Amino acid sequence: MRQKLSALGISLLAAICIVNAINRALPARQPVPPRLQYDRTVTLTGSLSREFDMAFVDGSLAPTKDADAAEKVAGEELRDNPSGTPVLRAPIPHLILRLDKPITVQKNGNDGFPAEQNITEIDLGDVPYGRFQIYADSLDNGRHFAVTGTLSHSSTDHHLRAITLNVADIRAVAQ
């Protein structure tokens, strides 16, 4: 009986060693991004940056991160075409949330919005014009933020990322 138990113990130990060796040989699993849904309140964390929607200045212009270039192009466009409404010729600043971790947004039934995977940046829109101006004034300083709002899919050329967030709150957080 003692020999059978000893042989069983050795077999069990060998099996555990084989399983461990196989697990070490396999590639590490990538973490699965959180799966979120449109029109649901979420809180996401990351850093903020600003980009300018240039389409109101000239529909052929791509967004830019350079505030000076945005102002220069807008001024030149207004000078060259003074008949346009100045307000509509201004570049529109958008806050962009660079997520700490990618997310996946699931499709919600038949709402027409597609699922989006591995999203790393979200367009917060032109929130600097509202109560969040303080955050727009202190970008790219390494601070992290928790942003709460509802997710939506982009629906116009003026959305600068595939996913947008209708912002309810922004607060600075420790990294």
N, C-alpha and C positions, 0 to 999 in steps of 0.2 A: 504494500500500500504506500509506504514511504517513497519507494522508487517511482511509482506512478505520479504522486504529488510533485516530486522533484522534477520529473520529466515535464509535467504539465506547467510548472512554474517557469522552467527554462523555455518552453515553447511560447508561453505568454510573454515573457520578457523579449524574446526574439521578434515576436509579432509587433510589439510596441516599438522596438528599435526600427523595424522596417517601415512602419507607418510614419514615424518621426522623420526618417530619411526621405521618404516620398514627399512629405509636407515641405521640407526644406528645399527640395529640388524643384518644386512647383513655383511658378512666378507668384509674387505677392498679389493678393487681390486689391484692386483699386477700390477706394471707398465709394459707395453709391451716393450720388448727390441726393439731397432731400427732394422729395416729390411734393410739389405744392400745386395749388389750383388757382385759376383766375377768380376774381371777384371775392376772394377770401382775405381777411386781414392777416398780415404777416409782419414779423419784425425781422429784418435782415441787417447784418453788420458788414462793415467794410470802410473804405476810404472814399472821399469825395473828390471829384475833379469837375472842371467846367469846360463845356464845349459850346460853340456858337452855331446855331442854325442859321445858315447864310441864305437859305432859299427865299426869304422875304426880300433880300437884297437883289439876288439874281438866281433864278431857278436852276441855273446850271452849276452853281457853286456848291462844293462839298462842305460839310461842317469843318470847323477849325477850332483848335485849342488856343490859338494865339489871339489874345484880346486886341493887341495893337493892330495886327493884320486885319481883323474883323472891322475895326473902326475905320481903318484906312480905306478898305474896299467899299464900305458903306458910304464914306464921304465922297469917294470918286464917283460912285454910282449916282449919288444925289446931285453932284456937280454936273455930270454928263447928261442926266435925265431929270431936270428940275421939276418937270410936270407931275411926277409921282408924289404920292402922299408920304411925307418923311417917316411917319410912324411905321408904315408898312415896309419901308426900305431899311429898317434897322435890323441888325443881327440880334437874334433872340438867344440869351444865355440859358443853357440847360445844365442842371447838376447831374452828374453821372456817378452812380454808386458802383465802385469796384468791389465786388463781393469777396469776403474772406474765403468762402468755399463756394464752388459752383452749385447751382440748383437746377432742377428739372421742373418744368411747369406742365402739368397734365392737361389734356383736353377735357373740357366740361361739356359732356353731352353734345348737343347740336348747336352750340353757340357760334360755330364758325371759326373759332380761334384754334389754330393747330397747337399740338404739343411742342414744346421747345426743350432741348436737352443741353446740359452743360453750359448754362448761362453764367457768364462771369461778370457782366456789367448790365446795369439797369438804368434806363432813362427816368430821372425824377422830374423831368419837364422844366418849366420855367419858374420853379419855386422861389428863386431869389427875389422875385418881385413882391412876395408876400412876407409872412412872418418869419421866414427862414433866412432872411438876408444876412444875418450874422454868420451863418455857415458858409455862404457864398463868399464872404469877405475873408475867410480864414482857410482857404483850400490848400492842398498839397503841402501841409506842414507835418505830415505823419500822424495826425490825429485819426482816431477811429470813431465811427458813429454807428448808432443803432437807429435804423429808419423804419418806421411803422406806417403801413398803408395797405391798399388793395392792389393786387397785380392785375394788369391788363396786357393784351397783346397790342403791338403798334398797329395803328390804323390809318396813318397818314404819312406823307413824306417828311413831315416835320418832327416825327418821332425819330430819335437818333439811334435807338437800339430796338431789338425785336420785342423786348419786354419793357413795359413802363410801370411805374408805381405811382398811384394817386396818394400823395404824402399826407399823413395825418399828424406825424410827429417826427422830429429829428432830435437826437440827444448825443452828446459826446460820451464815449465809453472808454474804459481802459482796454488796452490791446491784450 
